[in-house]
Amino acid sequence: MALKSTVFKADLQVSDMDRHYYQGHALTIAQHPSETDERMMVRVLAFALNADESLVFGKGLSSEDEPDLWRKELTGEVDLWIELGQPDEQRIRRAAGRAHRVIIYTYSGRGAEVWWKKTSAAVARTKNVTVIDVAPATVEALAALTERTMQLQFMVQDGHAQVISGETIIPIELTTLT
């Protein structure tokens, strides 16, 4: 018998002063049975960092043809392709060929460092791929916020981001690798 996804709801308020984007998003997040809370919350973080009315979650772990998040233009062209984790070189090339811009968010600490050493040369050959590492402390703190129903505020100002949930404030530590 196949396991079903667990559904989470997040009321996400985004105040991104750097992009002048201020919007609320009612997110429904399907957590694949094999997906950790850490990965799911990095998906929410990636959504918040790139929030837009057209940004949507892909089919995720169950689909090889779709990213974790993406934004398509009205013509159907993929404007933004967002991957999480440590995609292989072939997947990166395929994404770079299909989208105007690709962002990869790594989040697994030492594993991400090893992946980056192996993959950085391939990424350097692409013009439209950005790799951002989310600090392990940030990932751990975000995972601690996981609830079936979440109220999250995401704020960005002068290049610094934070997530607020109730009395908890989490500074977001990101390192742009390329």
Disulfide bonds with the S-S distance in Angstrom:
none
